[in-house]
């Protein structure tokens, strides 16, 4: 998407988008814009309403915002307009920026408009690229200079578009090797280092928990390590570590899933969020060092697949009793977290994963589950999430839940076997591998990374976590 700023509509031909805050429905004062007058009986800015008018080869689309609107709501409205009003769009689109708008609202609107170009039809026969006309020109009608905000908004949307595609593409396309290649390609383009450990390298390193999960698949696991370092010297440089679950498809293993398997291409959505965040962090040139690990594997059923009751050994030497092969995400995260701490020693660690159905049962589809014993990190993550519409809610990590992962034969077991507190026991399992790190947080995003909404008929990716992680790091 190309952009330029204008202060009037001279010689413009195309579509003008005019966001309007709600006025009194009984007001006798019409909404006025460029000589047009709209009676409040017809349109008064009520949220989720719009009004279309044409004059002098220009299409005017008035967009109702309600009396007040938060970041996510505004971004969704902009995406809806872009996705569902394509017949009203030409090559040229102008966005009128109301005087009441702040930079966050401009960012949300522009980012939403670009997100609206996304389409799930990646493999349709019609001559239609999955990104519908992402190169339209957007002119910003305002007397204020929003060029920096617009540039940032486009970068946010581009990273989210990439993440949507990674999660939505099928598992015969997005294999562990595909993700490793994606990281290397984007690292070269955006400026972060990428090191990929293949099967033999992982065996040498002793990544036993990670390797156990991928044993049953013909697609070799890939342990992807990414490092972003600011180009300029930064005093008191902070170092953040990210770990994302990269299970490209989850059959459940020998504890095979009996429901919902068709959606399990989304089990790498946490890893995809980390990939997208790394692209965005590097693109924005944030003054923070970031090391990210995405252990990528496929949990398949085969004669070589790991077994319930197996005892395996993780990277840090912990013995793990396998109670359920469908509790595989925590195994790859355990090795990712241990490897990150031992070899890179970040000040802060955040892991993100579509880990448990229990988190969905607890919080539904409105927010992710947050686990941490660091109240400062908890507050900063929740503030970042609230500001960009990717909410989190903290659940307990009390030591009373340790008993859920105690094993008679090994140091720990990977599943409690209980029908309750599944998200918490999974978090306690991960905590075991943090070496008591003082600033670690775990995000269980099973309910928010993939699901239903107005933009497709089937469940699909949400790109949850890309902006949240980046905003959290930016705020540091």
C-alpha positions in Angstrom: 0.0 0.0 0.0 1.4 3.4 -1.0 0.5 6.5 0.9 0.8 10.2 0.6 -0.6 13.1 2.7 -2.8 15.8 1.2 -4.7 18.7 2.8 -7.5 19.0 0.2 -9.2 16.9 -2.5 -8.1 18.8 -5.5 -8.1 16.7 -8.7 -8.9 13.6 -6.6 -10.9 10.8 -8.2 -11.7 7.7 -6.1 -13.1 6.8 -2.8 -13.0 9.0 0.4 -13.4 7.3 3.8 -14.8 9.6 6.4 -14.9 8.3 10.0 -17.6 9.9 12.0 -18.2 9.9 15.8 -21.8 9.5 16.8 -23.9 12.6 17.1 -27.5 13.0 18.4 -29.9 11.1 16.2 -32.5 13.9 16.8 -30.0 16.7 15.9 -31.3 19.1 13.2 -27.6 19.9 12.3 -26.6 17.7 9.4 -23.2 16.0 9.0 -21.2 18.1 6.5 -18.2 17.2 4.4 -16.9 18.8 1.1 -20.3 20.4 0.3 -22.3 17.3 1.2 -24.9 17.4 3.9 -26.3 14.2 5.5 -29.4 14.4 7.7 -29.1 12.8 11.1 -32.3 10.9 10.3 -30.3 9.1 7.6 -26.9 8.7 9.3 -25.5 10.1 12.6 -22.3 8.0 13.2 -23.8 5.1 15.1 -21.2 2.4 15.5 -21.2 -0.3 12.7 -23.2 1.9 10.3 -22.1 3.5 7.1 -23.5 5.8 4.5 -22.5 6.0 0.8 -22.8 9.1 -1.4 -21.4 10.1 -4.8 -20.5 13.5 -6.1 -18.3 14.8 -8.9 -16.7 11.4 -9.6 -15.9 10.9 -6.0 -17.4 8.2 -3.8 -17.8 9.3 -0.2 -18.1 6.5 2.4 -19.1 7.8 5.9 -18.2 5.3 8.6 -19.9 5.3 12.0 -17.6 4.9 15.0 -20.1 5.4 17.9 -19.5 7.9 20.7 -16.1 6.4 21.6 -14.0 3.6 20.2 -11.1 1.5 21.4 -8.1 0.4 19.2 -9.3 -3.0 18.3 -12.8 -1.9 17.5 -11.5 0.8 15.1 -9.1 -1.6 13.5 -11.9 -4.1 12.9 -14.2 -1.5 11.4 -11.4 -0.3 9.0 -10.7 -4.0 8.1 -14.4 -4.6 7.4 -14.6 -1.6 5.1 -11.6 -2.7 3.2 -12.6 -6.3 3.0 -16.4 -5.9 2.3 -16.6 -2.6 0.4 -14.1 -3.5 -2.4 -16.6 -2.7 -5.1 -16.5 0.9 -3.8 -12.8 1.0 -3.9 -10.8 2.1 -6.9 -7.0 2.3 -7.1 -7.2 5.6 -5.2 -8.5 5.8 -1.7 -8.4 8.8 0.6 -8.8 8.7 4.4 -10.1 11.8 6.1 -8.6 12.1 9.6 -11.0 13.7 12.0 -9.5 16.4 14.3 -10.5 14.3 17.3 -8.2 11.4 16.2 -5.0 10.7 18.1 -2.0 8.8 16.6 -3.2 5.5 17.9 -6.5 5.9 16.1 -4.8 6.8 12.9 -2.5 3.7 13.3 -5.5 1.4 14.0 -7.4 2.7 10.9 -4.6 2.5 8.4 -3.5 -0.9 9.8 -7.0 -2.2 9.5 -7.5 -1.0 6.0 -4.4 -3.0 4.9 -5.4 -6.1 6.9 -8.7 -6.0 5.0 -6.9 -6.9 1.8 -6.3 -10.4 3.1 -8.3 -13.3 1.7 -8.2 -17.0 2.6 -8.4 -18.2 -1.0 -4.7 -19.2 -1.3 -5.3 -22.2 -3.6 -8.4 -21.1 -5.6 -8.3 -21.6 -9.3 -9.4 -18.1 -10.1 -6.7 -15.6 -10.9 -6.8 -14.1 -7.5 -3.8 -13.6 -5.2 -4.6 -14.1 -1.6 -3.9 -10.5 -0.9 -6.5 -8.5 -2.7 -5.2 -5.3 -4.2 -2.7 -4.5 -1.4 -1.1 -1.9 -3.6 -3.9 0.6 -3.7 -2.8 4.1 -3.0 -4.0 5.7 0.3 -4.1 9.4 0.5 -4.3 10.9 4.0 -6.5 14.0 4.1 -5.3 16.0 7.1 -3.5 19.2 8.0 -1.4 17.3 10.5 1.7 15.2 9.6 1.0 11.5 10.3 3.7 10.1 8.1 5.6 8.3 10.9 2.3 6.9 12.3 1.2 5.6 8.9 4.6 4.0 8.2 4.4 2.2 11.5 0.8 1.1 10.9 1.7 -0.4 7.5 4.6 -2.3 9.1 2.3 -3.7 11.8 -0.3 -4.8 9.2 2.4 -6.4 7.0 3.7 -8.5 9.9 0.2 -9.6 10.8 -0.6 -10.4 7.2 2.4 -12.7 7.1 1.3 -14.3 10.3 -2.2 -14.9 9.0 -0.8 -16.6 6.0 1.6 -18.8 8.0 -1.2 -20.1 10.2 -3.9 -20.4 7.5 -1.8 -22.3 5.0 -2.2 -26.1 5.1 0.2 -28.5 6.9 1.4 -30.1 3.7 2.7 -26.6 2.8 3.8 -25.3 6.2 6.2 -27.9 7.4 9.0 -27.4 10.0 11.4 -26.8 7.1 9.0 -24.3 5.5 9.0 -22.3 8.7 12.8 -22.4 9.0 13.1 -21.2 5.4 10.6 -18.4 6.1 12.7 -17.2 9.1 15.9 -17.2 7.1 14.3 -15.3 4.3 12.8 -12.7 6.5 15.9 -12.4 8.6 17.8 -11.5 5.5 15.2 -9.0 4.4 14.5 -7.3 7.7 17.8 -7.6 9.5 17.9 -10.3 12.2 20.2 -13.3 12.5 18.8 -16.8 12.0 20.4 -20.1 13.1 18.5 -23.3 12.4 19.3 -26.6 14.1 18.3 -29.6 12.0 17.8 -33.1 13.3 21.4 -34.0 13.7 22.3 -30.7 15.3 19.4 -31.1 17.8 20.6 -34.6 18.6 24.1 -33.3 19.3 22.7 -30.5 21.5 20.6 -33.0 23.5 17.1 -31.5 22.8 15.5 -34.7 23.8 12.0 -33.4 24.7 11.7 -31.5 21.4 13.0 -34.5 19.3 10.6 -36.9 21.0 7.6 -35.0 19.7 8.8 -35.1 16.1 9.8 -38.8 16.0 6.7 -39.9 14.3 6.8 -37.5 11.3 8.6 -37.8 8.0 9.1 -34.0 8.2 12.3 -33.4 10.2 12.0 -31.0 13.2 13.7 -27.6 12.9 14.9 -25.7 16.0 14.8 -22.0 14.8 16.8 -19.4 16.7 16.5 -15.7 15.8 18.5 -12.8 17.2 17.7 -9.1 16.6 20.3 -6.5 17.7 19.7 -2.8 17.2 22.1 -1.2 14.6 22.8 1.7 16.9 24.5 1.5 20.2 21.9 1.6 23.0 22.9 2.4 26.6 21.6 -0.1 29.1 20.4 -2.3 26.3 17.6 -4.6 27.4 17.4 -8.2 26.3 14.1 -10.0 25.8 13.7 -13.7 25.0 10.7 -15.1 23.2 9.7 -18.7 22.7 6.8 -19.9 20.4 5.3 -23.3 20.0 5.8 -24.4 16.4 3.8 -27.6 16.0 2.9 -27.5 12.3 0.2 -30.2 12.8 -0.9 -32.0 15.9 -2.6 -35.4 15.5 -2.3 -35.9 19.2 0.3 -38.6 18.5 -0.7 -42.1 19.8 -3.1 -40.4 22.2 -4.9 -39.4 19.0 -7.4 -36.6 18.9 -11.0 -37.7 18.6 -12.4 -34.2 17.8 -11.2 -31.0 16.2 -8.1 -32.4 14.4 -9.0 -30.6 11.2 -8.1 -27.3 12.8 -4.7 -28.5 14.1 -2.7 -26.7 11.5 -3.2 -23.8 13.9 -1.0 -25.4 16.6 1.9 -23.3 15.4 0.1 -20.0 15.9 2.2 -19.2 18.9 5.4 -19.7 16.9 3.8 -17.7 14.0 3.2 -14.9 16.4 6.9 -14.9 17.4 7.9 -15.0 13.7 5.6 -12.1 13.0 6.9 -10.2 16.0 10.5 -10.6 15.0 9.7 -9.2 11.5 7.9 -6.3 13.1 10.6 -5.6 15.8 13.3 -5.6 13.2 11.2 -3.5 10.8 10.6 -0.9 13.5 14.2 -1.0 14.6 13.3 -1.1 18.3 16.2 -0.3 20.6 15.9 -3.7 22.4 17.9 -6.9 21.8 15.6 -9.9 21.2 16.4 -13.5 21.0 13.6 -15.8 19.9 13.3 -19.5 19.6 10.6 -21.4 17.7 10.9 -25.2 18.0 9.1 -26.5 14.9 7.9 -30.1 14.7 5.0 -32.2 13.6 3.3 -34.5 16.1 2.3 -37.4 13.9 1.3 -41.1 14.3 3.8 -43.7 13.2 5.7 -46.8 14.4 8.5 -44.4 15.5 6.2 -42.1 17.4 6.9 -41.6 21.1 4.7 -43.6 23.5 2.5 -43.0 26.5 4.6 -44.1 29.6 7.9 -43.3 27.8 10.5 -41.5 29.9 12.4 -38.9 27.9 15.1 -36.5 28.9 15.0 -32.8 28.1 17.7 -30.4 27.2 18.4 -29.4 30.8 18.6 -33.1 31.9 15.1 -33.3 33.4 13.5 -36.7 33.1 9.9 -36.5 31.9 7.2 -39.2 32.1 4.9 -39.1 29.1 1.4 -39.5 30.3 -0.2 -38.1 27.1 1.4 -37.6 23.7 -1.2 -34.9 23.0 0.5 -32.8 25.7 3.3 -32.2 23.3 3.5 -28.4 23.1 4.8 -28.1 26.6 7.6 -30.5 25.7 9.0 -28.5 22.8 8.6 -25.3 24.8 10.5 -26.8 27.7 13.5 -27.4 25.6 13.1 -24.0 23.9 13.0 -22.2 27.3 15.9 -24.2 28.7 18.0 -23.6 25.6 17.3 -19.9 25.7 18.1 -19.4 29.3 21.4 -21.4 29.2 22.8 -20.0 26.0 21.4 -16.5 25.8 20.5 -15.4 29.3 17.8 -12.8 28.5 16.5 -10.5 31.2 12.9 -11.1 30.3 11.2 -14.3 28.8 7.8 -14.6 27.3 6.6 -17.9 25.8 3.4 -18.1 23.7 1.5 -21.1 22.6 -1.9 -22.6 21.7 -1.3 -24.9 24.6 -4.6 -26.1 26.3 -8.3 -26.3 25.7 -8.5 -25.6 29.4 -7.6 -22.0 28.8 -10.5 -21.7 26.4 -12.9 -23.3 28.9 -11.8 -20.7 31.5 -11.6 -17.5 29.4 -13.5 -18.3 26.2 -12.4 -16.5 23.0 -11.9 -13.0 24.3 -8.5 -13.1 25.9 -5.4 -15.2 26.4 -4.3 -16.7 29.7 -1.3 -15.1 31.4 0.9 -16.9 33.9 3.8 -15.3 35.8 5.1 -14.8 39.3 6.5 -11.4 38.3 3.8 -8.7 38.9 5.7 -6.0 37.0 5.8 -8.2 33.9 2.1 -9.2 34.4 1.1 -5.5 34.5 3.2 -4.5 31.5 1.9 -7.4 29.4 -1.7 -6.7 30.3 -1.2 -3.0 29.6 0.3 -3.7 26.2 -2.5 -6.1 25.4 -5.2 -3.7 26.4 -3.8 -0.9 24.3 -3.8 -2.9 21.1 -6.9 -5.1 21.7 -5.0 -8.3 22.4 -6.1 -8.9 26.0 -4.7 -11.1 28.7 -6.0 -12.3 32.1 -3.7 -13.6 34.8 -4.3 -17.1 36.3 -2.5 -18.4 39.4 0.8 -20.3 39.5 0.5 -21.4 43.1 2.8 -24.1 44.3 -0.2 -26.2 45.4 -0.5 -27.1 41.7 3.0 -28.7 41.6 1.5 -32.0 42.7 -0.3 -32.2 39.3 3.1 -32.8 37.5 4.7 -35.0 40.1 5.8 -38.4 38.8 6.8 -41.6 40.6 9.3 -42.7 37.9 10.7 -39.4 36.6 11.4 -35.9 37.7 8.1 -34.6 36.3 5.2 -35.9 34.1 3.8 -34.0 31.1 0.1 -34.2 32.0 -1.9 -34.3 35.2 -4.6 -36.6 33.9 -7.2 -34.5 35.7 -10.2 -32.9 34.0 -9.6 -29.6 35.9 -6.9 -26.8 36.0 -5.3 -28.1 32.8 -3.9 -24.7 31.8 -2.4 -24.1 35.2 -0.7 -27.5 35.4 0.7 -27.0 31.9 2.1 -23.6 33.1 3.5 -25.3 36.2 5.2 -27.8 33.9 6.9 -25.0 31.9 7.9 -23.2 35.1 9.9 -26.2 36.1 12.2 -25.5 33.1 12.7 -21.8 33.7 15.5 -22.3 36.3 13.5 -19.9 38.6 14.0 -17.1 36.1 12.8 -13.9 37.8 11.0 -12.4 34.8 9.3 -15.2 32.9 5.7 -15.2 31.6 3.7 -17.8 29.8 0.8 -17.0 27.4 -1.7 -19.7 26.6 -3.6 -18.3 23.5 -5.6 -21.4 22.4 -8.8 -19.4 22.4 -7.7 -16.3 20.6 -5.1 -17.4 17.9 -7.6 -19.2 15.6 -11.3 -19.1 15.4 -14.5 -17.7 13.9 -15.3 -14.1 12.9 -16.9 -12.1 10.1 -14.0 -12.3 7.7 -14.4 -15.9 6.6 -16.8 -18.8 6.7 -14.4 -21.2 8.4 -12.2 -20.9 11.4 -9.0 -19.0 10.6 -6.0 -17.2 11.9 -6.2 -14.1 14.0 -2.5 -13.0 14.2 -2.9 -12.6 17.9 0.3 -11.9 19.7 2.3 -10.2 17.0 1.3 -6.7 18.1 1.1 -7.6 21.8 4.6 -8.9 22.0 6.0 -6.0 20.0 4.1 -3.4 22.0 5.4 -5.1 25.3 9.0 -4.9 24.0 8.5 -1.4 22.7 7.2 -0.2 26.1 10.3 -1.6 27.9 
